[in-house]
Amino acid sequence: MSKQPAPSEWITQAEAARLRKVSRQAISKLVAAGRIRTTTFGGRAFVNRRDVEKFEPEARGRKKAGK
């Protein structure tokens, strides 16, 4: 018997956007890039709450030489 994840571990993209104070489209881009885990319940996509809370944006621009 497979273990179902706890519902509180998974939130909608809209909830994730409110949590991070960004747009839903920003969350959608992170999902598309594979930066946040997703699952589907009843035909609806959900993102992992822990991934959203611990997400750290990457530095923008080119990486400096020697670092």
Number of C-alpha atoms within 10 A of each C-alpha: 3 4 5 6 9 7 11 8 12 23 19 17 23 16 17 24 18 12 12 14 9 12 13 16 12 14 22 17 12 15 16 12 9 10 15 19 16 18 13 10 9 5 7 8 13 21 23 19 22 13 16 22 11 9 13 9 8 6 7 6 6 6 8 6 5 4 4
